Amino acid sequence: MFNLVEKFESEIAKYYGSPYAVATDSCTHAIELCLRYQKISHATTPKHTYISIPFTFEKLDIEWDWTDQEWKDYYFIGNTNIVDAAVLWKKDGYIENTMMCLSFQHKKHLKLGRGGMILCDDENDRQALKRMSYDG
């Protein structure tokens, strides 16, 4: 089973042009892992985003604010290098030096019903996030 997950991670990383990928059960949980890993204490998010983003901030006791930012395909969680790319499906679309979080829910290009991925370019980040993903 783990070999299949590693193969899937490798294929998604290759498609997006990212050195590494870490599979998660959802984009929201991918973002949560990145926020926890970086110990973020304050962030911003566009007013027009998924409700799970401010709920995650509240869950993690992160101070946050809305922004009037317009976005298409992705946006940065303010003051971080964490990218909410839930709707982005683009070959070589990875942005260097970020933790780009993807979604594979049923309305997306990969109709898996559920799932997410964190793309990154640092091996230490990948290893830490992978361990975190196993621990829930």
NORCOR-V56214 format. One record per residue. N is the residue number from 1. RES is the residue in one letter. PHI is phi in degrees with one decimal (* if undefined). NEAR is the number of other ideal C-beta (glycine too) atoms within 8 Angstrom. D_FIRST is the distance of its C-alpha to the first C-alpha in whole Angstrom. Layout:
BEGIN
n:N res:RES phi:PHI near:NEAR d_first:D_FIRST
n:N res:RES phi:PHI near:NEAR d_first:D_FIRST
END
This chain:
BEGIN
n:1 res:M phi:* near:4 d_first:0
n:2 res:F phi:-63.3 near:5 d_first:4
n:3 res:N phi:-63.1 near:6 d_first:5
n:4 res:L phi:-65.9 near:7 d_first:5
n:5 res:V phi:-63.8 near:9 d_first:7
n:6 res:E phi:-62.2 near:8 d_first:9
n:7 res:K phi:-64.9 near:8 d_first:10
n:8 res:F phi:-59.9 near:9 d_first:11
n:9 res:E phi:-58.4 near:13 d_first:13
n:10 res:S phi:-62.0 near:9 d_first:14
n:11 res:E phi:-67.6 near:8 d_first:16
n:12 res:I phi:-66.6 near:12 d_first:17
n:13 res:A phi:-57.9 near:12 d_first:19
n:14 res:K phi:-61.3 near:7 d_first:20
n:15 res:Y phi:-60.5 near:7 d_first:21
n:16 res:Y phi:-80.3 near:15 d_first:23
n:17 res:G phi:80.5 near:8 d_first:24
n:18 res:S phi:-105.8 near:11 d_first:23
n:19 res:P phi:-63.9 near:7 d_first:22
n:20 res:Y phi:-137.4 near:13 d_first:19
n:21 res:A phi:-145.9 near:14 d_first:17
n:22 res:V phi:-128.1 near:14 d_first:15
n:23 res:A phi:-75.3 near:10 d_first:13
n:24 res:T phi:-134.0 near:13 d_first:14
n:25 res:D phi:-85.5 near:6 d_first:15
n:26 res:S phi:-165.4 near:11 d_first:18
n:27 res:C phi:-65.7 near:13 d_first:21
n:28 res:T phi:-58.9 near:11 d_first:23
n:29 res:H phi:-70.7 near:10 d_first:21
n:30 res:A phi:-61.9 near:15 d_first:20
n:31 res:I phi:-63.1 near:14 d_first:24
n:32 res:E phi:-59.6 near:11 d_first:24
n:33 res:L phi:-60.5 near:14 d_first:22
n:34 res:C phi:-65.4 near:14 d_first:24
n:35 res:L phi:-62.2 near:16 d_first:27
n:36 res:R phi:-64.6 near:9 d_first:27
n:37 res:Y phi:-59.1 near:11 d_first:26
n:38 res:Q phi:-86.3 near:9 d_first:29
n:39 res:K phi:53.5 near:5 d_first:31
n:40 res:I phi:-69.0 near:12 d_first:33
n:41 res:S phi:-111.0 near:5 d_first:36
n:42 res:H phi:-145.2 near:8 d_first:37
n:43 res:A phi:-152.0 near:13 d_first:36
n:44 res:T phi:-128.0 near:10 d_first:37
n:45 res:T phi:-147.9 near:15 d_first:36
n:46 res:P phi:-61.8 near:11 d_first:37
n:47 res:K phi:-61.1 near:7 d_first:39
n:48 res:H phi:-102.0 near:5 d_first:37
n:49 res:T phi:-137.5 near:10 d_first:33
n:50 res:Y phi:-75.2 near:7 d_first:31
n:51 res:I phi:-59.7 near:6 d_first:32
n:52 res:S phi:-65.1 near:7 d_first:29
n:53 res:I phi:-69.1 near:13 d_first:30
n:54 res:P phi:-63.6 near:10 d_first:33
n:55 res:F phi:-61.4 near:8 d_first:32
n:56 res:T phi:-66.4 near:13 d_first:29
n:57 res:F phi:-57.0 near:13 d_first:32
n:58 res:E phi:-62.4 near:8 d_first:34
n:59 res:K phi:-56.9 near:7 d_first:31
n:60 res:L phi:-91.3 near:10 d_first:31
n:61 res:D phi:58.8 near:4 d_first:35
n:62 res:I phi:-95.4 near:12 d_first:35
n:63 res:E phi:-68.3 near:7 d_first:38
n:64 res:W phi:-150.7 near:10 d_first:38
n:65 res:D phi:-139.1 near:6 d_first:40
n:66 res:W phi:-81.7 near:8 d_first:40
n:67 res:T phi:-126.0 near:9 d_first:41
n:68 res:D phi:-92.1 near:6 d_first:43
n:69 res:Q phi:-59.8 near:6 d_first:41
n:70 res:E phi:-87.8 near:6 d_first:40
n:71 res:W phi:-145.6 near:8 d_first:37
n:72 res:K phi:-141.2 near:4 d_first:35
n:73 res:D phi:76.2 near:8 d_first:31
n:74 res:Y phi:-164.0 near:13 d_first:31
n:75 res:Y phi:-153.8 near:10 d_first:33
n:76 res:F phi:-84.8 near:10 d_first:32
n:77 res:I phi:-67.2 near:15 d_first:32
n:78 res:G phi:-47.5 near:9 d_first:36
n:79 res:N phi:70.0 near:7 d_first:37
n:80 res:T phi:-138.1 near:11 d_first:33
n:81 res:N phi:-103.9 near:7 d_first:31
n:82 res:I phi:-87.6 near:14 d_first:28
n:83 res:V phi:-113.1 near:13 d_first:28
n:84 res:D phi:-87.4 near:15 d_first:27
n:85 res:A phi:-116.4 near:11 d_first:26
n:86 res:A phi:-56.5 near:11 d_first:25
n:87 res:V phi:-105.6 near:8 d_first:27
n:88 res:L phi:-83.9 near:10 d_first:27
n:89 res:W phi:-136.0 near:6 d_first:25
n:90 res:K phi:-147.9 near:7 d_first:27
n:91 res:K phi:-57.5 near:6 d_first:26
n:92 res:D phi:57.0 near:6 d_first:27
n:93 res:G phi:-86.7 near:11 d_first:28
n:94 res:Y phi:-65.5 near:11 d_first:26
n:95 res:I phi:-99.9 near:8 d_first:29
n:96 res:E phi:-55.9 near:5 d_first:29
n:97 res:N phi:61.6 near:5 d_first:30
n:98 res:T phi:-126.0 near:13 d_first:28
n:99 res:M phi:-113.2 near:14 d_first:25
n:100 res:M phi:-92.8 near:15 d_first:24
n:101 res:C phi:-105.1 near:17 d_first:22
n:102 res:L phi:-113.9 near:15 d_first:21
n:103 res:S phi:-125.1 near:11 d_first:21
n:104 res:F phi:-125.5 near:12 d_first:19
n:105 res:Q phi:-67.2 near:11 d_first:20
n:106 res:H phi:-59.9 near:7 d_first:22
n:107 res:K phi:-90.5 near:4 d_first:25
n:108 res:K phi:-95.1 near:11 d_first:23
n:109 res:H phi:-61.8 near:5 d_first:23
n:110 res:L phi:-99.4 near:6 d_first:19
n:111 res:K phi:-82.0 near:8 d_first:19
n:112 res:L phi:-86.4 near:8 d_first:16
n:113 res:G phi:89.2 near:6 d_first:18
n:114 res:R phi:-164.3 near:8 d_first:17
n:115 res:G phi:140.6 near:13 d_first:15
n:116 res:G phi:-154.8 near:15 d_first:17
n:117 res:M phi:-156.2 near:14 d_first:17
n:118 res:I phi:-112.0 near:15 d_first:19
n:119 res:L phi:-99.3 near:16 d_first:21
n:120 res:C phi:-153.3 near:15 d_first:23
n:121 res:D phi:-124.6 near:10 d_first:24
n:122 res:D phi:-120.8 near:7 d_first:25
n:123 res:E phi:-61.1 near:7 d_first:22
n:124 res:N phi:-64.3 near:6 d_first:23
n:125 res:D phi:-61.3 near:11 d_first:23
n:126 res:R phi:-59.0 near:13 d_first:19
n:127 res:Q phi:-62.2 near:8 d_first:18
n:128 res:A phi:-65.9 near:9 d_first:20
n:129 res:L phi:-66.4 near:15 d_first:19
n:130 res:K phi:-63.5 near:9 d_first:15
n:131 res:R phi:-59.1 near:8 d_first:16
n:132 res:M phi:-62.5 near:10 d_first:18
n:133 res:S phi:-67.1 near:10 d_first:15
n:134 res:Y phi:-71.2 near:6 d_first:13
n:135 res:D phi:-86.2 near:5 d_first:17
n:136 res:G phi:81.5 near:2 d_first:17
END
